[in-house]
């Protein structure tokens, strides 16, 4: 079965078209969250780690700094091409969470950054369980826009009408598979504060990198991006500032494979 069958159309189209904007506009992850995962999972030079739905490698490159034995997996060709340009020394394979091109019980740790809400949860957990060694860890995390900042909330008001049926972290529907599975221990969670600092053009790339915005027709997309630009140029929290500070809450979840 083609991996495309597992990938939602908004992700397949939007991330294919928006790989450049994704790389420019998306934040990395706070160092304290990486350190937390390293300590919790006991990641060392001997640890085999797979980064699922790796995209352009935003999270993968931070994992690489840990010195582990690292492989990335990404279904969207445009994202893989960008990844290979930026991180030529890290192997990246075509695959999905529901169809991982690796042997059974071959991996110590699997990570998923900014992506588990796209997965077919039950099928993904079954496949992740197959690939992980007994007792191996699954770590998932998201950078969540902190809408306590008024301008961030207003950006959400601009983009939300276009989300259609695209899965979103905030609905919590991704949790269902974890609540129903007996393959993994219960999810644990930790939250970290994070700030992304960027100029106005990069702020617009951040909006353009959102899957369902990237998948819009050119005219509609430009209308949305212009609305976002006008907001940032006029809002008292962002106007006339060479560097905009975008607050996030980084939500980290983890569990382990039952034997």
FIKEBA-124297 format. One record per residue (C-alpha): residue number from 0; residue in one letter; x, y, z. Coordinates in Angstrom, 3 decimals, decimal comma, always signed. Example, Ala and Ser with C-alpha at 12.3 -4.5 7.8 and 13.67 -1.06 7.14 Angstrom:
BEGIN
@doke = 0&vexvex = A&u = +12,300&v = -4,500&w = +7,800
@doke = 1&vexvex = S&u = +13,670&v = -1,060&w = +7,140
***
This chain:
BEGIN
@doke = 0&vexvex = X&u = +0,000&v = +0,000&w = +0,000
@doke = 1&vexvex = X&u = +1,289&v = +3,440&w = -0,869
@doke = 2&vexvex = X&u = +2,318&v = +5,593&w = +2,065
@doke = 3&vexvex = X&u = +0,225&v = +8,353&w = +0,465
@doke = 4&vexvex = X&u = -2,874&v = +6,439&w = +1,598
@doke = 5&vexvex = X&u = -1,954&v = +7,130&w = +5,208
@doke = 6&vexvex = X&u = -1,270&v = +10,858&w = +4,736
@doke = 7&vexvex = X&u = -4,122&v = +13,360&w = +5,064
@doke = 8&vexvex = X&u = -4,588&v = +15,462&w = +1,925
@doke = 9&vexvex = X&u = -3,926&v = +18,730&w = +3,778
@doke = 10&vexvex = X&u = -0,592&v = +17,368&w = +4,986
@doke = 11&vexvex = X&u = +0,349&v = +15,793&w = +1,663
@doke = 12&vexvex = X&u = -0,461&v = +18,913&w = -0,372
@doke = 13&vexvex = X&u = +0,413&v = +21,595&w = +2,156
@doke = 14&vexvex = X&u = +3,743&v = +20,205&w = +3,307
@doke = 15&vexvex = X&u = +4,765&v = +19,363&w = -0,248
@doke = 16&vexvex = X&u = +4,141&v = +22,959&w = -1,311
@doke = 17&vexvex = X&u = +5,259&v = +24,584&w = +1,922
@doke = 18&vexvex = X&u = +8,561&v = +22,889&w = +2,784
@doke = 19&vexvex = X&u = +10,610&v = +26,070&w = +2,338
@doke = 20&vexvex = X&u = +8,239&v = +28,175&w = +4,433
@doke = 21&vexvex = X&u = +8,176&v = +25,405&w = +7,043
@doke = 22&vexvex = X&u = +11,941&v = +25,446&w = +7,366
@doke = 23&vexvex = X&u = +12,100&v = +29,244&w = +7,553
@doke = 24&vexvex = X&u = +9,092&v = +29,821&w = +9,780
@doke = 25&vexvex = X&u = +8,765&v = +26,950&w = +12,231
@doke = 26&vexvex = X&u = +10,508&v = +27,095&w = +15,610
@doke = 27&vexvex = X&u = +12,839&v = +24,509&w = +17,018
@doke = 28&vexvex = X&u = +12,233&v = +23,065&w = +20,471
@doke = 29&vexvex = X&u = +13,507&v = +24,328&w = +23,832
@doke = 30&vexvex = X&u = +16,819&v = +22,872&w = +24,943
@doke = 31&vexvex = X&u = +15,340&v = +22,002&w = +28,329
@doke = 32&vexvex = X&u = +12,775&v = +19,738&w = +26,631
@doke = 33&vexvex = X&u = +15,512&v = +17,942&w = +24,686
@doke = 34&vexvex = X&u = +17,532&v = +17,477&w = +27,865
@doke = 35&vexvex = X&u = +14,458&v = +16,158&w = +29,648
@doke = 36&vexvex = X&u = +13,863&v = +13,528&w = +26,965
@doke = 37&vexvex = X&u = +17,536&v = +12,567&w = +26,924
@doke = 38&vexvex = X&u = +17,527&v = +11,966&w = +30,668
@doke = 39&vexvex = X&u = +14,117&v = +10,266&w = +30,778
@doke = 40&vexvex = X&u = +14,932&v = +7,890&w = +27,903
@doke = 41&vexvex = X&u = +18,614&v = +7,436&w = +28,787
@doke = 42&vexvex = X&u = +19,729&v = +8,462&w = +25,291
@doke = 43&vexvex = X&u = +23,431&v = +7,883&w = +24,646
@doke = 44&vexvex = X&u = +25,729&v = +7,141&w = +21,710
@doke = 45&vexvex = X&u = +24,497&v = +3,526&w = +21,819
@doke = 46&vexvex = X&u = +20,791&v = +4,430&w = +21,576
@doke = 47&vexvex = X&u = +18,938&v = +3,849&w = +18,302
@doke = 48&vexvex = X&u = +16,432&v = +6,655&w = +17,730
@doke = 49&vexvex = X&u = +13,880&v = +7,077&w = +14,936
@doke = 50&vexvex = X&u = +12,289&v = +10,472&w = +14,329
@doke = 51&vexvex = X&u = +8,911&v = +9,858&w = +12,676
@doke = 52&vexvex = X&u = +7,342&v = +12,464&w = +10,376
@doke = 53&vexvex = X&u = +10,624&v = +14,335&w = +10,532
@doke = 54&vexvex = X&u = +9,652&v = +17,062&w = +8,062
@doke = 55&vexvex = X&u = +12,594&v = +19,315&w = +7,254
@doke = 56&vexvex = X&u = +14,453&v = +18,075&w = +10,338
@doke = 57&vexvex = X&u = +13,553&v = +20,766&w = +12,871
@doke = 58&vexvex = X&u = +13,554&v = +18,268&w = +15,736
@doke = 59&vexvex = X&u = +15,899&v = +15,738&w = +14,132
@doke = 60&vexvex = X&u = +18,864&v = +18,109&w = +14,135
@doke = 61&vexvex = X&u = +18,425&v = +18,648&w = +17,876
@doke = 62&vexvex = X&u = +18,351&v = +14,897&w = +18,444
@doke = 63&vexvex = X&u = +21,533&v = +14,613&w = +16,383
@doke = 64&vexvex = X&u = +23,296&v = +16,807&w = +18,937
@doke = 65&vexvex = X&u = +22,782&v = +13,994&w = +21,472
@doke = 66&vexvex = X&u = +25,110&v = +11,714&w = +19,497
@doke = 67&vexvex = X&u = +22,614&v = +8,871&w = +19,186
@doke = 68&vexvex = X&u = +22,209&v = +6,468&w = +16,248
@doke = 69&vexvex = X&u = +19,556&v = +8,400&w = +14,376
@doke = 70&vexvex = X&u = +17,248&v = +7,673&w = +11,446
@doke = 71&vexvex = X&u = +14,477&v = +9,952&w = +10,135
@doke = 72&vexvex = X&u = +11,260&v = +8,883&w = +8,407
@doke = 73&vexvex = X&u = +9,072&v = +11,250&w = +6,374
@doke = 74&vexvex = X&u = +6,287&v = +10,509&w = +3,847
@doke = 75&vexvex = X&u = +6,216&v = +13,807&w = +1,915
@doke = 76&vexvex = X&u = +8,776&v = +14,056&w = -0,878
@doke = 77&vexvex = X&u = +9,192&v = +17,836&w = -0,691
@doke = 78&vexvex = X&u = +9,996&v = +17,604&w = +2,995
@doke = 79&vexvex = X&u = +12,477&v = +14,756&w = +2,455
@doke = 80&vexvex = X&u = +14,270&v = +16,718&w = -0,243
@doke = 81&vexvex = X&u = +14,623&v = +19,728&w = +2,056
@doke = 82&vexvex = X&u = +15,797&v = +17,469&w = +4,879
@doke = 83&vexvex = X&u = +18,448&v = +15,842&w = +2,690
@doke = 84&vexvex = X&u = +19,761&v = +19,245&w = +1,643
@doke = 85&vexvex = X&u = +19,993&v = +20,487&w = +5,215
@doke = 86&vexvex = X&u = +21,033&v = +17,264&w = +6,967
@doke = 87&vexvex = X&u = +22,911&v = +15,163&w = +4,411
@doke = 88&vexvex = X&u = +24,605&v = +13,009&w = +7,050
@doke = 89&vexvex = X&u = +21,371&v = +11,757&w = +8,636
@doke = 90&vexvex = X&u = +19,596&v = +8,899&w = +6,815
@doke = 91&vexvex = X&u = +15,968&v = +9,610&w = +5,945
@doke = 92&vexvex = X&u = +13,532&v = +6,976&w = +4,677
@doke = 93&vexvex = X&u = +10,153&v = +7,218&w = +3,001
@doke = 94&vexvex = X&u = +7,482&v = +5,890&w = +5,321
@doke = 95&vexvex = X&u = +4,670&v = +6,708&w = +7,709
@doke = 96&vexvex = X&u = +3,851&v = +5,950&w = +11,318
@doke = 97&vexvex = X&u = +1,440&v = +3,300&w = +10,057
@doke = 98&vexvex = X&u = +4,037&v = +1,710&w = +7,764
@doke = 99&vexvex = X&u = +7,562&v = +2,025&w = +9,157
@doke = 100&vexvex = X&u = +10,280&v = +0,534&w = +6,904
@doke = 101&vexvex = X&u = +12,260&v = -1,019&w = +9,763
@doke = 102&vexvex = X&u = +12,601&v = -4,446&w = +11,368
@doke = 103&vexvex = X&u = +10,620&v = -5,537&w = +14,393
@doke = 104&vexvex = X&u = +12,090&v = -4,768&w = +17,821
@doke = 105&vexvex = X&u = +14,962&v = -2,816&w = +16,273
@doke = 106&vexvex = X&u = +14,671&v = +0,631&w = +17,865
@doke = 107&vexvex = X&u = +15,201&v = +1,965&w = +21,396
@doke = 108&vexvex = X&u = +13,347&v = +5,289&w = +21,056
@doke = 109&vexvex = X&u = +10,806&v = +6,724&w = +18,613
@doke = 110&vexvex = X&u = +10,052&v = +10,440&w = +18,606
@doke = 111&vexvex = X&u = +7,265&v = +12,382&w = +16,906
@doke = 112&vexvex = X&u = +7,412&v = +16,176&w = +16,852
@doke = 113&vexvex = X&u = +4,435&v = +18,261&w = +15,764
@doke = 114&vexvex = X&u = +2,805&v = +15,355&w = +13,953
@doke = 115&vexvex = X&u = +1,019&v = +12,658&w = +15,967
@doke = 116&vexvex = X&u = -2,372&v = +14,332&w = +15,425
@doke = 117&vexvex = X&u = -1,973&v = +13,510&w = +11,705
@doke = 118&vexvex = X&u = -1,596&v = +9,780&w = +12,360
@doke = 119&vexvex = X&u = -4,224&v = +7,050&w = +12,249
@doke = 120&vexvex = X&u = -3,773&v = +6,505&w = +15,952
@doke = 121&vexvex = X&u = -4,547&v = +2,817&w = +16,471
@doke = 122&vexvex = X&u = -2,620&v = +1,706&w = +13,382
@doke = 123&vexvex = X&u = +0,297&v = +3,973&w = +14,260
@doke = 124&vexvex = X&u = +0,617&v = +2,660&w = +17,807
@doke = 125&vexvex = X&u = +0,455&v = -0,928&w = +16,561
@doke = 126&vexvex = X&u = +3,291&v = -0,245&w = +14,106
@doke = 127&vexvex = X&u = +5,355&v = +1,750&w = +16,614
@doke = 128&vexvex = X&u = +4,950&v = -1,129&w = +19,078
@doke = 129&vexvex = X&u = +6,229&v = -3,554&w = +16,421
@doke = 130&vexvex = X&u = +9,375&v = -1,516&w = +15,720
@doke = 131&vexvex = X&u = +10,282&v = -0,620&w = +19,309
@doke = 132&vexvex = X&u = +12,241&v = -2,986&w = +21,496
@doke = 133&vexvex = X&u = +10,407&v = -4,206&w = +24,624
@doke = 134&vexvex = X&u = +10,559&v = -1,363&w = +27,124
@doke = 135&vexvex = X&u = +11,456&v = +1,116&w = +24,376
@doke = 136&vexvex = X&u = +10,186&v = +4,669&w = +24,578
@doke = 137&vexvex = X&u = +7,795&v = +6,737&w = +22,494
@doke = 138&vexvex = X&u = +8,154&v = +10,507&w = +22,905
@doke = 139&vexvex = X&u = +5,773&v = +12,963&w = +21,248
@doke = 140&vexvex = X&u = +5,780&v = +16,734&w = +21,473
@doke = 141&vexvex = X&u = +4,180&v = +19,846&w = +20,100
@doke = 142&vexvex = X&u = +4,974&v = +23,539&w = +20,104
@doke = 143&vexvex = X&u = +1,574&v = +25,084&w = +20,860
@doke = 144&vexvex = X&u = +1,018&v = +28,752&w = +20,038
@doke = 145&vexvex = X&u = +0,377&v = +30,576&w = +23,315
@doke = 146&vexvex = X&u = -2,845&v = +32,481&w = +22,688
@doke = 147&vexvex = X&u = -2,600&v = +34,367&w = +25,967
@doke = 148&vexvex = X&u = -0,719&v = +36,850&w = +23,750
@doke = 149&vexvex = X&u = -3,479&v = +38,798&w = +22,016
@doke = 150&vexvex = X&u = -1,776&v = +38,959&w = +18,641
@doke = 151&vexvex = X&u = -1,273&v = +35,188&w = +18,614
@doke = 152&vexvex = X&u = -4,978&v = +34,714&w = +19,351
@doke = 153&vexvex = X&u = -5,833&v = +37,053&w = +16,483
@doke = 154&vexvex = X&u = -3,606&v = +35,095&w = +14,093
@doke = 155&vexvex = X&u = -5,596&v = +31,997&w = +15,063
@doke = 156&vexvex = X&u = -8,828&v = +33,858&w = +14,255
@doke = 157&vexvex = X&u = -7,474&v = +34,605&w = +10,766
@doke = 158&vexvex = X&u = -6,417&v = +31,038&w = +9,934
@doke = 159&vexvex = X&u = -9,018&v = +28,857&w = +11,682
@doke = 160&vexvex = X&u = -11,786&v = +29,343&w = +9,076
@doke = 161&vexvex = X&u = -9,570&v = +27,525&w = +6,551
@doke = 162&vexvex = X&u = -8,698&v = +24,418&w = +8,564
@doke = 163&vexvex = X&u = -11,480&v = +22,252&w = +7,098
@doke = 164&vexvex = X&u = -11,145&v = +18,669&w = +8,310
@doke = 165&vexvex = X&u = -7,404&v = +18,907&w = +8,981
@doke = 166&vexvex = X&u = -6,577&v = +17,185&w = +12,285
@doke = 167&vexvex = X&u = -5,448&v = +19,577&w = +15,018
@doke = 168&vexvex = X&u = -3,613&v = +18,949&w = +18,278
@doke = 169&vexvex = X&u = -6,003&v = +21,164&w = +20,221
@doke = 170&vexvex = X&u = -9,026&v = +18,887&w = +19,607
@doke = 171&vexvex = X&u = -7,410&v = +16,168&w = +21,707
@doke = 172&vexvex = X&u = -8,685&v = +13,474&w = +19,357
@doke = 173&vexvex = X&u = -5,145&v = +12,104&w = +19,039
@doke = 174&vexvex = X&u = -5,376&v = +10,964&w = +22,675
@doke = 175&vexvex = X&u = -8,054&v = +8,360&w = +21,920
@doke = 176&vexvex = X&u = -5,601&v = +5,753&w = +20,628
@doke = 177&vexvex = X&u = -3,518&v = +6,039&w = +23,798
@doke = 178&vexvex = X&u = -6,594&v = +5,723&w = +26,014
@doke = 179&vexvex = X&u = -7,677&v = +2,545&w = +24,236
@doke = 180&vexvex = X&u = -4,352&v = +0,753&w = +23,734
@doke = 181&vexvex = X&u = -2,873&v = -1,931&w = +25,963
@doke = 182&vexvex = X&u = +0,430&v = -1,905&w = +24,051
@doke = 183&vexvex = X&u = +1,951&v = +1,016&w = +25,977
@doke = 184&vexvex = X&u = +2,132&v = +2,371&w = +29,481
@doke = 185&vexvex = X&u = -0,112&v = +5,374&w = +30,260
@doke = 186&vexvex = X&u = +0,998&v = +8,704&w = +28,794
@doke = 187&vexvex = X&u = +2,974&v = +10,999&w = +31,048
@doke = 188&vexvex = X&u = +3,402&v = +14,687&w = +30,297
@doke = 189&vexvex = X&u = +5,559&v = +17,729&w = +30,976
@doke = 190&vexvex = X&u = +5,205&v = +21,317&w = +29,757
@doke = 191&vexvex = X&u = +7,942&v = +23,814&w = +28,934
@doke = 192&vexvex = X&u = +7,797&v = +27,473&w = +27,959
@doke = 193&vexvex = X&u = +9,376&v = +28,449&w = +24,659
@doke = 194&vexvex = X&u = +9,847&v = +31,662&w = +22,681
@doke = 195&vexvex = X&u = +10,562&v = +31,968&w = +18,965
@doke = 196&vexvex = X&u = +12,181&v = +35,230&w = +17,869
@doke = 197&vexvex = X&u = +11,805&v = +36,308&w = +14,251
@doke = 198&vexvex = X&u = +11,353&v = +39,251&w = +11,911
@doke = 199&vexvex = X&u = +8,105&v = +40,142&w = +10,134
@doke = 200&vexvex = X&u = +8,833&v = +38,165&w = +6,972
@doke = 201&vexvex = X&u = +9,622&v = +35,050&w = +8,986
@doke = 202&vexvex = X&u = +6,421&v = +35,578&w = +10,955
@doke = 203&vexvex = X&u = +4,537&v = +35,379&w = +7,668
@doke = 204&vexvex = X&u = +6,453&v = +32,216&w = +6,758
@doke = 205&vexvex = X&u = +5,261&v = +30,790&w = +10,072
@doke = 206&vexvex = X&u = +1,657&v = +31,313&w = +8,979
@doke = 207&vexvex = X&u = +2,379&v = +30,069&w = +5,441
@doke = 208&vexvex = X&u = +3,884&v = +26,857&w = +6,856
@doke = 209&vexvex = X&u = +0,575&v = +25,730&w = +8,364
@doke = 210&vexvex = X&u = -0,569&v = +22,758&w = +6,292
@doke = 211&vexvex = X&u = -4,055&v = +23,931&w = +5,397
@doke = 212&vexvex = X&u = -2,818&v = +27,444&w = +4,613
@doke = 213&vexvex = X&u = -0,023&v = +26,085&w = +2,398
@doke = 214&vexvex = X&u = -2,610&v = +23,951&w = +0,573
@doke = 215&vexvex = X&u = -4,864&v = +26,908&w = -0,313
@doke = 216&vexvex = X&u = -5,102&v = +28,299&w = -3,817
@doke = 217&vexvex = X&u = -2,624&v = +31,080&w = -4,511
@doke = 218&vexvex = X&u = -5,128&v = +33,955&w = -4,366
@doke = 219&vexvex = X&u = -6,781&v = +32,831&w = -1,132
@doke = 220&vexvex = X&u = -3,427&v = +32,089&w = +0,459
@doke = 221&vexvex = X&u = -2,103&v = +35,546&w = -0,385
@doke = 222&vexvex = X&u = -5,237&v = +37,102&w = +1,095
@doke = 223&vexvex = X&u = -4,687&v = +35,224&w = +4,366
@doke = 224&vexvex = X&u = -0,995&v = +36,122&w = +4,510
@doke = 225&vexvex = X&u = -1,769&v = +39,776&w = +3,809
@doke = 226&vexvex = X&u = -4,285&v = +39,808&w = +6,658
@doke = 227&vexvex = X&u = -1,637&v = +38,356&w = +8,957
@doke = 228&vexvex = X&u = +0,932&v = +40,901&w = +7,785
@doke = 229&vexvex = X&u = -1,446&v = +43,823&w = +8,364
@doke = 230&vexvex = X&u = -2,249&v = +42,528&w = +11,846
@doke = 231&vexvex = X&u = +1,437&v = +42,296&w = +12,772
@doke = 232&vexvex = X&u = +2,199&v = +45,703&w = +11,290
@doke = 233&vexvex = X&u = -0,586&v = +47,321&w = +13,313
@doke = 234&vexvex = X&u = -0,875&v = +45,388&w = +16,583
@doke = 235&vexvex = X&u = +0,717&v = +47,238&w = +19,522
@doke = 236&vexvex = X&u = +2,536&v = +44,072&w = +20,656
@doke = 237&vexvex = X&u = +4,267&v = +43,594&w = +17,291
@doke = 238&vexvex = X&u = +4,273&v = +46,820&w = +15,267
@doke = 239&vexvex = X&u = +7,538&v = +48,674&w = +14,680
@doke = 240&vexvex = X&u = +9,530&v = +45,841&w = +16,255
@doke = 241&vexvex = X&u = +12,457&v = +44,442&w = +14,274
@doke = 242&vexvex = X&u = +12,167&v = +41,210&w = +16,251
@doke = 243&vexvex = X&u = +8,826&v = +39,698&w = +17,241
@doke = 244&vexvex = X&u = +8,693&v = +37,325&w = +20,200
@doke = 245&vexvex = X&u = +6,262&v = +34,477&w = +19,632
@doke = 246&vexvex = X&u = +5,403&v = +32,565&w = +22,836
@doke = 247&vexvex = X&u = +4,731&v = +28,831&w = +22,848
@doke = 248&vexvex = X&u = +3,953&v = +26,103&w = +25,329
@doke = 249&vexvex = X&u = +5,937&v = +22,985&w = +24,407
@doke = 250&vexvex = X&u = +3,902&v = +19,944&w = +25,425
@doke = 251&vexvex = X&u = +5,920&v = +16,729&w = +25,846
@doke = 252&vexvex = X&u = +4,299&v = +13,306&w = +26,259
@doke = 253&vexvex = X&u = +5,915&v = +9,913&w = +26,667
@doke = 254&vexvex = X&u = +5,208&v = +6,273&w = +27,321
@doke = 255&vexvex = X&u = +6,987&v = +2,942&w = +26,921
@doke = 256&vexvex = X&u = +6,304&v = -0,268&w = +25,046
@doke = 257&vexvex = X&u = +4,927&v = -2,994&w = +27,218
@doke = 258&vexvex = X&u = +6,781&v = -6,319&w = +26,952
***
